[in-house]
Amino acid sequence: MPDVHLTIDGRDVLSREGSTILDACRGLRIDTPTLCQLDTLTPVNVCRVCVVELDGSRVLVPACSRKVEEGMKIQTDSPRVRHSRRLVLEMLASSVDMSLTSPQVHGWMGRYGAEPSRFGKVATVAQPVKIDNELYVRDYSRCILCYKCVEACGVDAQNTFAIGVAGRGFDAHISTEFDVGLPDSACVYCGNCIGVCPTGALMFKSEYDMRSAGKWDESRQTVTETVCPYCGVGCMLELHVQDNSIVKVTSPLDHSVTSGHLCVKGRFGFEFVQRRGPKS
Amino acid sequence: MDGLLGAPEPVHHHVAHGGRITRTQRHLLLPVLHAIQDRVGWVSRGALEYACRRLSIPPAEAYGVVSFYARFALEPRGEVTVHVCDDIVCQLVDAIDAPEGARRVPCLGLCDRAPATLTERFGAVYEAVQSAHPPFRQPGSKLLRRIGVVDPESIESYRDHGGFAALKRAREMGPAAIIRAVTEAGLLGRGGAAFPTGRKWQSVADQPVRPHYLVCNADESEPGTFKDRVLLENDPFALVEGMAIAAFATGCEKAYVYVRDEYPLARERVARAIKEAREHGYLDFDVEVRRGAGAYICGEETALFNSIEGKRGEPRNKPPFPVQVGLFGKPTLPNNVETLVNVIDIVNGEFGDTRLFCVSGHVLHPGVYEVAMGTPLRSLIELAGGLPPGRTMQAVLLGGAAGSFLTPEQIDVPLSFEGVREIGATLGSGAVMVFDDTAEMKQVLLRIARFFRDESCGQCVPCRVGTRRQEEILERMFSSHGDGRADVMLLSDIAQAMRDASICGLGQTAANAIASGLTQLKVLNA
């Protein structure tokens, strides 16, 4: 594929045709904040935290989805870019509980000087946690509406289509049809939505219970890599273990077999491992 | 629903369809939902699930669609529903006695007959009735010359007034010459964005990918705008002729007219005009009328495509632009009603570069007026009879909710794209709302903020949260006694992020009117 010449923050870059501005920024080791972007999912460019300034464009453009073009001149740290990134982070944090997002997100909040409290007393998406099954919980007061779970449930991974975005505006939310509980929906409990959720809105029931009891402690956890024993596909599992018990299961995003996705057995079928001795 | 899709297969034959069949039926979701609601007044869970089975759509996705559009009800309601407009213009006049259970809705596009209502009766025969108004003529006009003169339900009447002569001439000229004429006339799109029409046509004509689609955007939902309704209701054959010329020039195999749900008469008349024109051999391509479902955002072209495709009306990121990747992923020509009607005069060599304006609010004769580009705003207001006797002007809102406020000192501005740009305003969709000294401008600003909060699709953060915060902060400012300087700064920060980082024009303009209102009007405590 031919290369495309562009300039980012005054530096000349050669980029593959068809790649995105974000790819080019990463090539230059420019830390670009992203929330709704994931390498394994189709870009939806909805969070707008990755916006950059493009010469000749009236508005800022999303780095995650905008393809590189010959001769582009891009600024990733101009006052306009910093302003929009700050406001996006502030707006999100003023309406959503972002306490369980990655330390990286908190780093961006610091870098752009986000002060969510300056909006004063305003509406949030706070609501009770949805616990309707034994495998995972949905805490939509942590949901930033990044669409990742919908994509993972749909054509990007699972093709189950158990959830979608319902309502609109500030009231838009992730929902099953008529907001029925997961047991009544099309959900197959593959847990791929949990795998892509960046905010802890979707969480293993085991993790949720331990957090509620104050027992969750990542510093005491180890990760053991193994191959799923259930079938011949060969999915790699990462078993997160605390106090000699498996507390959650993930798969690496860059694994050639799974791309981070698993099925219900690999994701949740670990209980047999911790059965110690016959049932009395 | 079975009327639309045919009788269902016997149960023992039913298989879940996938692949091609799914893809070819997906776009029928909105027509199916309308069929359900017209019959029983709401969309029940059972009805939605049946629709999903017939169309092979996952129920969660269909629920997302149904809950997106304001006009679909998810709760049972009576046989009759009355919608009462409480938008900018209608809230200026004395409220009518709304019957119990009436729904308050945003602009119904009937600002010339404020306060506006729309009454729906559900059942075997669905009826929708708009508040009535006598027909309206404007002597000496060009685009409006047939309004109130021709019979909008008769193709003979249209032909008697010169109809379809332009189409005949266009076919003699050939596509290239038509596009050249449109480009040379300098026609700019009349939907609000003012993009050069000739350039858009050329881009679509040049696309090698097939088919090409023509989409007439008749989802006129900008508060204070009703010009397209007047054209559709009173001169529907002109739109059909304009579309036939556009499709011929750009090689479109299929066309859609997307009419907002709030315009039942316009929809009926344009559907009838298409049918008659086809019977008389004027249309050699397929034209389908599609019905919106209560979403301002669907006036944005890419949201409109998604809506036709049976999805939530969420705008797409551009590029790619519609002329390359539009409806169903194919090259698409989206044009506004007034733009297409203008093409007739261009082909006939009679283009006059006039423009339709919708004058409403505190004027004696609200309505659609046609004036030459560059006419001073003051003359337009005088044409509409001026203010009621004894009143003085407080402000004019130019361009609708996405436009900006002008002060009485600014009303000599010439109504041209360049003229208004000089004072930081836009013509937008041609809405001119006049406020006299009795208007409560704080209420007007709050209504605009509420409008955008209600109509944001919710896809991108700057607009979803920004429109909400904008409304909250404005409410706080107007109800407190402080000077609100910190809040003004906050609003300006939000406005810049919405303008810079929103996906589409809704978010990018959602702060315009409020920002201009705060600087131009005396709404803040000194």
Interface residues (C-beta under 8 A of the other chain):
Chain A: N45 V46 C47 R48 V49 V51 V59 L60 P62 S65 R66 R80 H83 S84 L87 V88 M91 L92 S94 S95 R118 F119 G120 V122 A123 I144 L145 F161 A162 I163 G164 V165 A166 G167 R168 G169 F170 D171 A172 S175 T176 E177 F178 S185 A186
Chain B: R45 L48 E49 P58 P59 A60 E61 A62 Y63 G64 S67 F68 L74 A295 R312 N317 P319 R453 D454 E455 S456 C457 G458 Q459 C460 V461 P462 R464 V465 G466 T467 R468 R469 E472 I473 R476 L490 D493 I494 Q496 A497 R499 D500 A501 S502 I503 Q508
